[in-house]
Amino acid sequence: MAKAVVNAAKERHLDHEEMHSKVQYIVAHGISTTINGKKAIIGSHHFVFEDEQCTIPEGMEERFASLPEEYSHLYLALEGQLAAVICIEDPLRPEAAEVVKQLKECGFEKIVMMTGDSDRTAKAIARKVGVDEYYSEVLPEDKANFVEKEKQEGRKVIMIGDGINDSPALSAADVGIAISDGAEIAREIADITIGADNLQEIVALRMLSTALMKRIHWNYRFIVGFNSGLIGLGVAGILQPTTSALLHNTSTLMIGLKSMQNLL
């Protein structure tokens, strides 16, 4: 989001490097600084209105209430009063809703969305993608705590994220999955990094892992059963050692060739 704001400022030839000082970055909240001697803050709804107790200018309440839900919002306040709202288009991935549907078909019982966006934005997105639960204005530690709580209740948790704020939850989850174009720390911490910039890869990963485990279990059952049969027939004197060895090696070769087939 910060990059989006900076890029938009460059496009509009807005140069503010010498205007502010004493910049302080508040993790997962926003930035506090001083512009021409006045305190300025920019960040989330929670940071600006709850932590800093900023107010909306008189007569602007209706305009503030009509902010478009489809955008992420950054709030700028000067001297404790809202000065501007920056609307950032963070479009929903076109495949998101279909991926959520397919993940449920693949056996996932509960799909949760956690975001630092305002409740209004999060609610609109959650409704579009069809998740079971959503949590808005969450901090990095909130995400990690949620993962730990679900694990304590006996669930296996997969966390998918691409940002710095997702890193604690990626580390806490049973399996952490990062997107290739996400933050470097997220990719370092995650157990799996998806190379393609497409959420469909998550479904493919699930299908691959399910098919692989089925193949492993089938191979194991066949090998144990077949070799036990050969041993029993050998002990009973029905099969000669050379015949047993031939059958054993042939079955091993057949299983090896079968296992080389594509899983999907």
N, C-alpha and C positions, 0 to 999 in steps of 0.2 A: 504493500500500500504506500509505503514511504517513497519507493521508486516511482510509482505512478504519479504522486504529487510533484516530485522533483522534475520528472519529465514534462508534466503539464506546465510547470512554471517556466521551464526552458523554452517550450514552444511559444509561450506568451511573452518571452523576453523579460521575465521578472527576476531581478537580481536583488537578493536580500542579505548577502554575505556580511556586510558591515553594519546591518541594522540591529542585530540581536547579540546578546552575550549571556554568560552564565547558563549555558544550555545543560539541562539535566534530563536524562532519559529514564523514565520509569517503566520497568519491564512489564510488558503486556498491557500497558495503560496508555502511554503517550509521551509527550515531551513538554517540559516546562522551561520557559526562557524569559528573557527580558527584552522588550522591544522599545527603544527610545525611552527607557526608564519605567515602562509599564509592564506589569507581569502578564505574560501570555502563555496559555496552555493550549495544546492541541492533542486530541486523542479520542478515546472511546466515550460513549454515553456514560458509562459507569464512572470513569475517571473525572470527566468534566462536571457532571451534575451531582453525583453522589459523594465522591471523595473531595472534590474542590468546592462543592456547594454553589456552583455558578447558576445564574438565573437567566431567563429569557427576557429580552427587552419588552417593555410594555407595548401592546398593540401588535406584537409579532407572534402571539401564541397560535393563532389559526394557521398562519403560514408554516410555522414549525410543525404543527400536527399533520399537515398535508404533504410532508416529505415523501417522495416515492419509495415504496417498500423494496423495489427490485435492486436498489443500490446499497452498497456499504457506505456508512456515514462516518466522516471525521468531523469533530466539533472543535471550533476555534473560539476561544474566549479571551477577552482582554479585561483586566481588572475585575474579574469575577462576573462578567456579563457576556453572554453569547454574542459573538460578532459575525460568525459565518459557519455554514455547514458545507463541507466538501463532499460531493456525491461521487463515489467511485464505482464504476461498472465492473463488477466481478462476475461475469456471466457463468451461469450454471453449465457444466459440461453437458453437451447434447446427449451423451450416452448414460448420464447419471441415473435417471429414473429406471431405465431398462436394466442397468447393472444391479441396482438394489433389488429389483424384481427377480433377476436371475440368481442372485445370492441367496434369496429366500428359498427359491426352488432347489438350490444346492444343499439346503439343510441348515442354514443359519437361522436360529430362532429369534434373535433380537439384534436389530441394526440401529445404532445410535449415532446421531450427529452432534458433535460438540464444536462450538465456534465462539470466538471472541466478539462477533458481531452483536448488534442490538437484538432484543427479543423480536421486534417487528420484522427485521430482515430475516432472522433465523426461522421464524414461524412461516414466512412466505416460502422460503427455500425448502423447509421440511415438508410442507404440504405438496410441493411439486415433485419431490423425489420419492416420497412415500416411506420415510423411515418410521420406525416404531416409536422412538423417543428423540427429543432434541433438547439441548441445553445451550443457552445463549450467555454471552458475556462471561465466559469461563476463563480462568487463569491457567497457566501451565500446570500448577500444582493441583488445580481442580480436576484436570484431565487425568493426571496420574493417580489421584485419590479415587476417582471413579473406577479406573481399571483395577486397582487393588481391591476395591469393595466387591466388584463383580467376581474376581478370582476367589475371594474369601467365601463367596456364596456357591462356589463349586463350578463356576463356568470357565471355559477356555476362552481367552480374549485375544482377538486380533485387532491391532491398532493400525490404521492407515493414516499417514500424515506426510506433510512435505515442508513444514515450517520449523523454525527454531522453537516456537512455543509448544510444538508437538513432541519434542525430544524426550522429556521426562516420561510421557505416556508410552512412547515407542519403546523405551527401555523397560518399563514396568510390565508391558503386555507379554503374554506367552509367545506371541509372534508379532514383531514390528515390521510393517511394510512401508517403505518410502518410495516416493515418486522421483524419477530420475532428474527432473528439472527443479527439485526442491532444494532446501537449504543443505549445505554440505554436512553440517552436524547431524541433521536428520538421517542422511544417507549413511553416515558413519555408525550411528547408534542402531539403526534398523537391522533386523536379521536378513531381510530381503529387500532388494531395490528393483523396482520394475523399470525395465529399459525403455519401453514405449510410453509415449505420453497419451495413454488411453486406458480408462478404467476397466475396459473389457478384459485387460490382461489379468485383473484380479480374479475374474470368473474363470479364465483359462487356467490360472494357477491352481485354483480350487479343484477344477476338473482333472488336472494333471496329477495332483497329489492323491485324489481319491482313486483314480485309475491305477496309479503306481502301487498304492497300498493293497488294492485288490489283487494285482498281479503278484506282489510279494507273498501274500497269504496263500494264493492258489499254488504258487510254486512250492511253498513250504509244505503244504498239505500233500501235494502230489509226490514230492521227493520222499517225505517220511513214509507215506503209505506204500509207495512202489517199492522202496528199498526194504521196508519191513516185510513185504510180501516175498521179495527175493530171498531174504534171510530165512524166512519160515520155510519156503520151498526147498532151500538148500539143506536146512537142518533135517527136513523130512526125507531127504534123499531123492526128491523128485527132479531137481535141477542139478546139473553138473556145475562145478565152479567156473569152468570156461563159459558156459551158457549164461550164468548169472553175471559174470564180468561183462560179457557182450551186451546183455540187456541193460545193465547199469550204465555203461558208457554211452549206449545209444540213447537212453532216456536223458542223460545229461546233455548230450548234443542237441536233442530235440528241444529241451527246455531253454537252452542257450539261444537257439535260433528263434524260438517263439518270443523270448524276452527282448529280442532286437527289434520287434515290430513297434511302430509308433503307438504311443498310448492313446492318442486322440485321432 
